[in-house]
Amino acid sequence: MTDVVNSAAAEASHLRSGLDAADLREAITDHLRYSIGRPAAALRPDHYYRALALAVRDRMQDNRVASTQQSLDQGAKVTCYLSAEFLMGPQLGNNLLNLQIEDAARAALESLGQDYDEVLACEPEPGLGNGGLGRLAACYLDSLATLERPAIGYGIRYEFGIFKQEFNDGWQVELTDNWLANGNPWEIAKPDVNYLVNWGGHTEHYIDDSGADRIRWVPRQVIKGVAYDTPIQGYGVHTCNVLTLWSARAVESFALDAFNTGDYYKAVESEVTSETVTKVLYPNDEPEAGKRLRLLQQYFFVSCSLQHVVHIMDDLADVSLQELPQRFALQLNDTHPSIGVAELMRILVDERRLDWDLAWSITVATFGYTNHTLLPEALEKWPLGLFGESLPRHLEIIYEINRRFLDEVRAKFPGDVDRVRRMSLIGEEGGQTVKMAYLATVGSHAVNGVAALHSDLLKASVLKDFYELWPERFSNKTNGVTPRRFLALSNPGLRSLLDDTIGDGWLTDLDRLRGLEAFVDDPQFRQRWREVKRSNKSRLSEFLLASTGVELDPTWMFDIQVKRIHEYKRQHLSVLHIIRQYFRLKMDPTLQIAPRAYVFGGKAAPGYYMAKRIIKLINAVGETVNHDPDVNRFMKIVFVPNFNVQNAHLIYPAANLSEQISTAGKEASGTGNMKFMLNGALTIGTLDGANVEIRQEAGPENFFLFGLTEDEVERVKREGYRPSEYVDRNDELKAVLGLISSGQFSHGDTEVFRPLVDNLLHDDPFLVLADYASYVACQDEVAAAWQDSDAWSHMSILNTARSGKFSSDRAITEYCDDIWNVGPVKVEI
C-alpha cells in the first residue's frame, strides 16, 4: 500500500514539476481535461496555450514558494518596485526560456499534434503600460529574479489596458483592450490578501489612551484592494519572485435591502463605483473627474502595497517596523507612486503612533526615487483643492513635511527667500498645487536619473536646488533591457549564431558579446550575420503584409521608428525627410536612390491633438508614396498598428536603421534604442538620453549623429527661435512644407494638416526645423554607407558586440549594490 501511495505521489510530482517532454505532455493533457474542461473534438490551439501556460505556472510554483520561504528564513532584504505600469508582454515563451524547457515544450506539443509557434501566438498581451516606463519595470523584474535578488513588483491590475489601435482613413482609432476576456492563466487570485483604502472625508482630533493628541481620518468612501500574484521566474535559477497587482472591489458589493425594495441600481452602486478605480489604464485626466480618478488609482495601489509590506513585517517576518529600512527597499518608479511618502508617514504616525522624527527617518531610509522625465507635465502637480478633498490627512502630513523641510533649507541657505519659495512642496504658480516630484525627492534617501545626460540635467535644472542641498543623494542609473526577451526570445536566428560563435554565456553576462569583435572581419561570419538579418526582415514583411496590406522587399534597408507618438520624439521630422525624397524623385525621374522601407509604430494619447495629426500625416504620405509607381520602386511607408511587445519581437530584429531623433535634452533615456542596438541596428540620432552612451559604447564611427546639442538647443531658444527663418534659407524645406500645405497628401484638403504646418512655422517647440538640414544631410550619409554591405555589416556587428552595458542585469546590479543594499539569496529546491 505504501508503495502505491509513494508511486502516486511521485507521479503527481512529475505532473506538476517534471521538465522533460513526456512530463509536459502529461501535464498539458491533465489541464485540458481538468482545468480547461473541453472534449477532444472541441479543442483549439488557444486551449492548448492555456493548458501549457498552466503547466508552466505549476513548474514555477515550487520555485516561488521556496524563494519566499528562504528569503524570510534568512531575513533577507527585499526590493519592492512600485510602478503604475508593468508592460509584461507575452509570458509563455519567456517563461519557457527562463525554465530552459523550450525544446521540451515544442516536442510535447508536437506529440499532441500542435504547432508550437501557433500555440504561443494565441497568448493575449496584457497592455498594462503605455510604453518604456512599464516595459522597463518588466525588464527589471526579469533581472531581479535572474540575479537571485528577492523582489516584489507592486502595481495595478487594470481591467482594460492601454487601448488597441486601429486606423480609419489614416486616423488613429482607439478600441477597448479587454485583455482579461478569456482569463489570465498566469495570475493567482489571493482574495484573502486584501486591504481597505480610504478616500475623501475629513480628519478630526482625539485623545488616545496615553493622553496624547492624535488625528484620525474619517473617510467618505472605503474601497477594498484584492491581490493577484504573477510569478516572475529567473533565467537558469530557482529564484521566482512575484508581481502583485491590486484590483479594486467594494467592501460590500451587493445591497440586498435596496434590491428587495426595487432600487436595483443602488443595490450594485457601491460595487460599480469601487471597481471603476482599476477599470482602465490612465483615464483621460483633462476633466477634473479624470484627475480625481487618476489620483485615486495612484493612492489605491500604493496604500495596498504599503499595507502588504507592513503585513509581511508583522505577520511573516515578525520584526518591528523600525527595522523597515533593513528589510525592504521601496523604489518609486517615476512620480506616480510618490504619494507613498505621505502614506507611509500616515501609517507610522497615525496607526503605529511612532514619533514624527523616528517615522520620518524610517521613511527616508526606505524610499528611493527614480525620475524618468524632464517634461514639466509629467512631474505631476495636483491642484491643492482636489488633493485636500481627496486625501485630507495626507495634505496635512505634506504640510508638516514641507514646514520642517523648508526650515532645513533656511538653515542651509539663510536669507535666500527665493530658494525657499522654489523648493516648497506647495506650488503657488497658476493656483496652488502639490508637487509630487518634490515630495518624492524630499522623502527618499536616493534619487537617480536613467541616463548620464538625463541625470546631469536633473541636477542642473529640474532638481537643481535639491542637488545643491543633498548632493550625496543623487546618482545615475542608466536604463537597461533584458537580453532574454529582446534577443534570445525575439531573435532566435541571432541567438543561434551567437551561441555557435561565443557560447551561450552572454544570456546572463551581456559583456561577453565583446567576443564578436574577433569575428567582425570574418567573411563567413559576416555572411551568416546578413542571412540572419535578411530572415528577420522577411519575417516582419510577412507580418506587415498580413496586417497592413503593404508589401516590403527584404533586400531594402529597413528604417524603423517605433515609440510613443509625441512631438518631442519628432516622428514628423522623419516624415519631412521622406517627403524630401519623394519630391526629389518626382522632380527627377532619372534619380536613383538606395531603396528604403520606412516603418513606424506607436500610439498617441487619445486626447493629444497634435500627435494624432502626426499619425494621420504618416499614413497619408504612405498612401501617396506606396501607390505612386514613380517612387514606390525606391521607397515605401508602413505604420504598424497597435505597436506592443508582441509585434516588437518581430520589429527590433528586422531593423537596419534605428531612428532616435528626439530633441536633445528631452528624452530621459530611451530603451527602444538599446533593443535596436542589441539586435544589430545602426542608430541615427541626436545626443539625447542614452544615445550619448550608445554612441560612446559603439564608437562614433558606428553611429550617425546629427542635430543641436542640449546646450545649443537652450541657446537657440534663449536668443529667440524663429522657425520660419530656417524655411526661408532652405528652398527644399520650403517645398516640402508646401506639398503638405497644398493637399498633396490629403486629396486636395488644405486644412487637415494646417495645424501641424502652422505649429512648425510659428512655434516649433521641439526645434524640428532647426535640425532639419542636419538630419537630411545625415540621412544622405546613411544612404551612402548602406551601399557598402561589408562596411555596414562591420558596423552592425560592432553595435551588437558593444551593447553589453545596456543589459537590465547591469542596471539592476547597480541599483541593488548602490541604492537598495539587496543581496542575492540562493534558492535551493
N, C-alpha and C positions, 0 to 999 in steps of 0.2 A: 504494500500500500504506500509506504514511504517513497519507494522508487517511482511509483506512478505520480505522486504529488510533486516530487522533485523534477520529474520529466516534464510535467505540465508547466511548472514554474519556469524551467529553462526555455520551453517553447514560447511561453508568454514573453519572457525577457527578450528573446530574439525577435519576436514580433514587434516589440517596442524599440529595441535598441540595435538590432543586427544591422551591419553596414554593407553586407555583400548583396549581390543582385537577387539571390534567392530569397533572402530575408525581406528585401524591399518589395519583391513581388508579392510575397505573402501578406505584408503589411498593407499594400495597396488593395489587394483583394479583400482583406478584412475590413478596411474602411469603406470600400464600395458597398459592402453588404450591411455593415452595422452603423456607419456614420452617414453615408450618402443615401442608402436605402432604396436603390433602384435595381430593377431586374436587369439581367444582362442585355436583353433586347433593347432596353431604353437608354443604355449608357452612351454618352458622348464624350469627346475629348475634354470638355470642361469638368466633367465628373471625375475623370482620371487626374486632372490637375488638382482638384480639391482633395482627392484621396491621397495623392502623392504629397501634397502640402501637409496634410495632417500626419502622414507617416514621418515626414522630415521633422515636423514640430515635436513629435514624440521623441525623436532621437536627440533633440536639443534639450529636452526637459531634465534628463539626468544631469546634464552639464549645468543647467540653470539652477537647479536645487543645490547642487554641490557648490556652485560658485557663491551663492548667498550664504550657505552654512559656513564655508571655510572663511569667508570674509568676516562673518560675525565671530567665529571661534578665535580668529587671530586679532580681533579688534582693529581690523584694517580701516584706513581712511578711505572714504568713498567720494567720488565726484558726482555731483548732481548737476546735470546740464539742463537749465531751464530755457526753453525756446518756444516761441509761439508757432514755429514751423518745424516740421520734420518731413522732408520730402524723401521718403524712404526708397521709392521706386519698386519695381517688381522684386519680390524677395525669394522666390523659389530657386532660381538659378544661382543667386548669390549665396543662399544657404547650402545648396549642394556643393558649390565651390569651396566654401569655408569648412564644410564637413569632409571635403575631399572624397565625395561619393558620386561625382558626375557620371563616370563611366558605369558605375553600378546602377544608377537610376536609368540611364539610357538603355542598358541591357534589360532591366526589369520591365520597362515599358514596351520594348520591342517584343519581349516574350509574351506580352499581353496584346500584341497586335496594334500598338500605338506608336505614333511618331513623336519622338522626344521634343523636337522643336515646336511641333504643332501644339503639344500639351502645354509647354511652357508659355506659348503665346496666348493662352487662354486667361492668364492672370490679369485682372484689372489693376490699374495703378492707383493707389491712394494719393490723391492730389492735396496732401496736407501741407503744402507750402507753395510759395509764389515764385521761387527761383533759387538763387545762390545761397541765401541765408538758410533755408530749410535743407537744401542738399548738403551744405557744409555740415550742418548738425548731424545728418545721417552718416556722412563720411567719418565724422569724429566718433560716433558710436561704434562704427566698424573698427576703427583703430584702437579705441579703448579696450574693446574685447580682445582684439588680436594681440595687443601688448600686455594682456592679462591684468589690466588696471580695473579695479572694481568701479562700476559706474551705474547710474540710473539716469535715463533721459526722462524729462517731465514736459508734457505738452497737452494739447487739446485734441480730443477725438471728434473732429468736425464731422458732422453727418454728411455734409456736402462740401467737397474740397474746392480747390481752385477750378473755375469754370472750364468746361470743354469749349474749344474754339473751332468755329467753322467760318466760312466766308460766303457772303451773299453779295454778288456783284462787286467783289473785291473788298467789301466792308467786313470787319470782324463782327461775328455774331456769337454771343455768349450763351451756352447751354448748360443746364444743370449737370454737375458731376456727382451722380448718385453711386458712388463707389462701393457702398455697402448693400447694394440691391440684392446681391446673391450671398451676402455674408462675408466674413473675413476669417479664413481658416488659421491665420497666424496669431490672432489675439486670443487671450483667455480672459473672459469676464470675471471680475472679482467683486460681485455685489456686496460682499461683506466688508470690503475695503471702501468705505465711503465716509465723507466728511461734510459738515454743514458750513455753508458760506453765507455770511450776512451781507445785506445790501440796503443802502438808504437809511432812513430813520434819523435818530438823534442820539446824543450822548447825555449822560447825567452823572452827577457826583453821588458817591455814597461813602459811608464809613465802614471799613472792613472789621473783622473780628479783633484785630490788634489795635484798632482805633486810628488807623491811617486813612487819609483821604484818598479815595480811589475813583476811577472813572469806568463806567460801563457803557457799552454800545447797545442801544435799543434799536434793532433793525426794523425796517419797514417790510422787508422780504427776506426769506431764508430759502436757499437753494441747496440741494444735495449733489455732491460730486461723487461719481462712481468710477472706480479704476478699471481700466482694460490694459492688460500686460502683454507685450510682444517680446519674445526672447530675441536677443541680439548675439549671435554666435560669432566668436573669433575664428580666424583662419588657422587651422592646424593645431589648435589648442583646445582644452576642455572648458576654458572660460566662456561663459554665456551670461552676459549682462541683461538688462531689461529696459525697455521703453514703456513707461507708464503714461497713458493718455487718459484724461478725465472727461467724462460725459456728464452733462447736467441732467438732473432729474428733480421732479417736485418732491418735497418732503412728504406730502400726502397727495397722491396722484389722482384720486377719484373721490369726489364729494357725494357720498350716497344720499345724504339728505336732500341736496339740490336736485339730484337725479329723480328722486322719488316725488318731488313736488313739481316736476316737469321742467325745471330750469336746466336743460341738457348742456347748454354751453357752459354755464357756471360749474357744472359737475366736472368738467375737464379743463377749466380755465387755468388752474394753477399748473397743471402738467404742461399745457401748451406754452404758457409764459416762461416757465423754467427751462424747458428744453430748447427754447429759442436761443439760449446762451451759447450752446455749442452746435448750432444748426449749420452755420456756414463760415468758411474761412474769410476773414477780412470783409465784413459788411461795409457798404458804402458809408463813409464817415463824413460826407458833406452835410447832410441834415443832422440836427442835434441828436435825434434818436439813434442815428448810426454811431455818432461819437460815444453816446452813453453805452450802447451795446458793446462797442469795441473795448472801452474801459472795463466793462463788466467781464468780458472774456478774459482779459489780462489778469484782473484781480482773481477771478474764479480759479484759474488753473494754478496761479501762484499760491493762493491760500490753501488749496487742496494739497499741493506739493509740500509746502512747509508743514502742514499738519501731519502729513505722512512721515516726513523726516522726524518730527517730534515723536510720533508713534514708534518709530524704529528705535530712537534713543531710549524711550521709556520702557517699551514692552519687549523688545527683542535684544537690544544691546544692554539694557538695564544699567545705563550710566546717566549721570547728571547732565542737564542741559548746559551747564557751564563748560562741559567738555566738547560742545558742538564743534568749535573750530578744529579740534584734534580728530574728530570722527567724520566730518563732512566738509567738502568744499562746494559751495553753491555758486555756479557760474551763470551770470546773466548774459544770454546771447542777444546782444543789442538792447535797446531801451524797452522793448515790450514787457519784460518781466521785472522792470525796475521798481515797481510797487512793492516787491518783495522786501526791500529795505524797511519800509514803514510797517509792513505786515509782521515781519519777524520781531520788530520792536514792540508791536502791539501784543504779540503772543508772550514775549518775555516780561514785559512790564505789567500788562493788564491781567493776563491769565496766570502767569507764573510768579508775578509780584516781585520780580528782581529789581534791584536798584537801577536807576536810569544809567548811570555811568558804567556799571557792570554789563547791563544789557547792550549798551552801545559798543563796548569793547568786543563783546561776543559777535555782534552783527558785523562790524567792520572786519574782524578777523576771519569771518566765514565767507563773506561775499567777494567775488571778483566780477569785473565788468569788461566785456568786450564791446567796443564801439565798432560799428560796421559802416558808418556813413559820415560824410561831411555835409550832406544836404540838410539845410535847416528844417525842411518839412518832415524829415524822417527822425528828428531828435525828440519828438513828442512833447508838446506843451498842452496841458489840459486847462480849459477855462476854469477859473477858480470856483465860480458858482456851480458849474456842473460837477466838479470834483468834490466840493464840500457837500453837495446834496447827495451824492452817490456814496462817498466814503467819509462821513463826518469825523470819525475817530482818527482816520489816517491823516486828514488835513491838520487836526490838532497836533498829531505827532510830528508831521513835517514842519509845522510852525516852530515846534520846540527844537527839532534838529537844526533848523535854519538859524534860530536865535543863538544857540550855542556855537554853531559853525561860524557865524559872522563875528562873534566875539573873538574866535580864534584868528580870523582874518584881520580884525582890527589890531590884535596884539602883535601880529607878524608885520603888518604894514600900517603903522599908526598914522592917522591923518589922511589916509587915502580913501576918501569918501566914495569916489567914483568906482574904485575897485570893489568896494563893499556892495555897491549897487549892482555892478556887473555880475558878481558871484552869487547873489541871492538866489535861493531856490524858488522864490516867488518873483516872476517876471512882471514888470509894470508896463512894458511896451505894448500898445494896442489892446489894452484891457489886461487885467491881472490873470496870470497863468501859473500853473505848477510845472516847473522844468524837470522833466523826468530824467534826462541825461545827466543833469547836475546832481539829482538825488542819487543816481547810481554811482556817480563818481565820488561823492562825499561818503557814501555808505559802503564803499569797497576798499579793501587793502591793496588791490592791484587793478590797474586799468591798462588795457592794451588795445592797440590798433592791429590791423590784419595784413599790413604790408609795410615795408620800410618807409616808403614815401608817405603813406597814409598816417603812420604813427608820428612821423616828423610834423606833418601838417596839423595833426591833433594838438600836439604840444605847442605849435606856433600860432594856432588860430582858435579853433572851437573850444579847446580846453586849456588855452594858454595860461590863464590866471591860476587854474588848479595845478598845472605843472609847476608853476613858479612857487606855489605853496608846498606841494608834495612831490618833488621830482623823483623821489625814490619809489613812488607807486607806479610809475609809468614804464611800459616796456612795449616791445613789438613782438608779435607772434604771427609771422606770415602764414596765410592760409595754406591748406594742402588738400589733396583729393586722394581717395583710396585707389591704389593700383589694382586691387582685386576686382572691383566693379568696372572701372573705367579703362582697363587694359585687358586683364585676363578674361573677364566675362564678356566684354563687348567686342573684343578684337581677337578672336580665337586664332586667326591666322598669324598675327604678330606674336601672340603668346607662344605658339608652337615654334616659331622661328627663334625667339629669344631663348626658350628652353633648350633648343638644339645647339645654340651658339654659346651661351654663357651659363647654362644651368637654370634651375627654377628658383634659386635663392632670392632673386630680385623681387619676388612676391611679398616678402617681408623685409627686404633691405633694398630699397629702390636705388641706392647709390651704386649697386652692382651693375646697373645699366652702363656705367662708365666703361665696362668691359667691351662694349660695342665699338668703342673708338679704335680698337685694334683691327676691326674689320671694315672700317669706313671706306677704304680704297680697294677692297677685295671685289673684283668684278662679279664673281659668282654670288657673293652675299648681296651686293647691290641689286643684282637681277632678282633674287628672291624677295628682297625688300620691295621692289617695284611691283612684283607679282602679288604680294600681299595687299598693297595699296590698291592695285587695279581690281582685285577681287572685292575689296571693301566698297569700292566705288560702284561696282556692278550690283552689289547687294543693295546699296542705297538707291541706285537708279531704278531697280525693280520696285522698291517700296514707293518711290515718288511717282512712278508711272501709275501704280495701282491707286494711290491716294490723291493724286492731283491731275493725272492725265498728261503730265508733261514728261516727255521722253528725253533723257540726257545721255550723252555719249561718254562712257567711262574713260575714254582716252583724253578728254578735255581736262583742263585744270578745274578743280572744284574749289571755288572761292566761297567760304561759308561764314555767315554771321548769325549765330543763334544766341539769343539772350532776351531778357525783358525789353519790351519796346519803350524807349524813353528818349527824350530829346538829348539828354547828356550823353547817351550811348551812341548817338549820331548815326543811326541807320540811314537817315536822309542824306548824309554825306556820301555814303556808298551809292545811293541812287543817283546823285548828281554825277558821279563818275560813270555810272552805267549809261546815263543819258548822253554824256560826252562821247562815249564810244559809239553809241547809236548815231549820234549826229555826224561823227567823222565818217562812219560807214555810208551814211545816206549822202553825204556831200561828195564822197569819192568812191564810186563803185569798184575801183581797181585796188582799193586799200586791202591789205592782208594783215590780219591781227591774229595773235595766238588764241585759238578757241577757248572759251571760258564759260563755265556754268556758275551762275550766282545763286546761292542757296541761302534763304532767310528763314528764320523761325523765331517765335516769341509771341508773348501776349501783351496787350495793352490793358491797363486797368480800365474797367468799364466806364468810369467817369472821366478818363483822360482824353480830352477832346483832340489835342494835337497829336498824341501818339496814335490814335485811331486814324487820323488823316495820313500819317506816315505809312501805316499798313495799307491803306487804300492806294496810296501813290505807288508803293512797291508792286502791288498786284496789277495796277493799271499799266505801269510801264512794262511789266511782264507780259500782259495780254498783247500789247502792241508789238513788242520785240519778238515774242515767240511765234507770232503769226506773220511776220514780215520776212519773206524769202531773201531779201537783200541783206539781212543781218543775222537771221537765225542759223546761218551756217557757221557763224563765229561766236554767237553768244545766246544764252537762254537764261531765263529767270524763273525760279520756283520758290514759293513760300510754303514751308511745311506747316500744315495746320496742326494745332494742338501740340506744340513742342512740349515734351515731357521726358522723363528719364528713360522710358521705354524706347522712344524713337531716337533719343540721344545715343543709345547703344549702336545705332546704325550711322549716325551723323558724324560723331567725333572721329571714328577710324577712317572715314572716307575723305576727310579734308586734306587738300594740298595747301591751302592758304587760310589762315585764321585771322579774321578781322577783329581787332581790339582797338577801336578808334575813338574812344571817349575823350572828351575834353580833359586835358591834363589838369589834375587836381580834383577831379570829380568822382572817379571810381576808386572806392576804398582799396579793393584788391582785385576781385575777379577770381573765379575758379574755372570757368569755361576755358580761359586762356591756357590754364595748366593742363586741362584734359586734351586740348588740341595738341599742345607741345608733346605730351606723353605719347601720343599716337603718331608723331612724326610730321605734324603740320608745321609750316613756317608761319611766322607771325608778321603781319603788317600792323603797326601800332604806334601810339604816342607814348611818351614817358609818363604813364599814368598807372596808379595802382601797382599790381605785381608785375606789370610789363617791364618795369625798371629792373626787377630781379631776374625775370625771364631772359632779358637781353644780356645781363651780366653773366648768367649761367651758360647760355647758348653761345655767347660770343657775339659782339656787334656785327661781325661779318655774316652771321646766320640769322639776322633779324632785320626786317625792313622798317626803318624808323622815319617818321615824318612829324611835322606839326610843332606848334609852340610848346615850350616847357611850361610848368606851372608858374614860374616867376614871370615868364613872358606874357602868359595869359593875364596875370594880375596887372602887369604894366600896361598892356593894351587897354584893359578896362579902366585903369586909373587915368590914362591920358585921354579917354573919351573915344570909345569904339564906335565907328561909323561904318557899318557893314556895306552900305551902298557904294562907298569909295572903292572897295575891293572889286565890285562888279564893274565899276567904271573903268578900272585898269585892266580888265580881263575880258576881251571880246568873246572868248569861248564860254566863259561862265555866264556872260550876259545872254548868249544864245541858248544855253541850257535852261536857264530860268525862263527865258522867253517861250521855249517849247512847252514847258509846264503851264505857263500862264495862258497860252494860246488855245489850250484844249486839245493839244496833240495826243495826249494820253487819256483823254476823258470824253472822247466822241464829240468834241467841239464845246463841251461845257467849260466855260472860262471861270466859273465861280467855285467849283468844288475844291480846287487847290489854292484858291486865292489866300485863305488864312495862312497856309504854310509859306507861300512865297512872301506875303507881307511880313510875316514874322521874321523871315530870314533877312529881308531888305531893311527893316526898320528897327528890329530889336536884336535878334540872333543871340540869345543869352549864352549859348554854348559855343560861339565863335566858329560855326560851320564854315562860313565864307572866308574867314581869316585863314583857315587851314586848308582851303580847297586846293590852291595851287600846289602846295607842298604835297598834298595827298595824291593828286593825279600824277605828279612827277614821280612819286614813289611807286605808284601802280605801273608806270612805264618801266621802272627798274624791275619790278616783279615779272612783268611780261618778258623782258629780255632774259632774265635768269631762268625762266621756265623753258626756254628754248634749248638749254643745255641740260639734258636729262641726267647726265652723270654728276654735274655740279649740283643740281637740285637734290639728287639722291644723297650726295655727300652732306648737304646742309640738313636734310630731313633726318638722316641717321644721327647726326650730332645733336639735333634737338631732342630726340628721344634719349640718347645716351646721357645728356646733361640735365635731364628733368628730375633727377633724384631728390633735389631739395624740396620739390613740391608734393611730396608724399604727405598725406594726413598723419602717417605714423611719426614723421619727424615733428610735425606741428604739435601733436598730442604729447609726445615725449617732452617737448619744451614746456607745455602747459603743466604737465604733471610734476616736472622737476623744479620749475622756476616759480610757479604760482600756487598750485594745489597741494604740493607735497604728498602726492598719491603714488605709492609704490606698487610694484607687481605682486600679485598673490597667485602662486602656482596652484592650480586646481587639479587634484588627482581624483580619478574615479575608481 
